[in-house]
């Protein structure tokens, strides 16, 4: 199964993944361009791969990785894990007026990514 997710403007998968050390911990993996992990989809384990930039390609392989419900679970899991729906306007409102923090808008910092629990 494969889905495409729109990433927020300025999103950089590498920057988000490498912003915290969690990608070095199982079940995650990072090869420099693709994030891999294991998730439960449709009640079964599935191998998940995320790659891309402005549009993220997310693929899942496993017994439960089929059908509309699993597709929805996969979208929700990756959106939450990478915080694709995180609203950063309040952060930018605080940083735009401060020369020391002006880099924030261009570097698109994110809150700490969430690992599935």
Beta strands, then each sheet from edge to edge (+ up, - down):
strand 1: 2-6
strand 2: 29-30
strand 3: 34-41
strand 4: 44-52
strand 5: 55-61
sheet 1: 1+ 5- 4+ 3- 2+
end
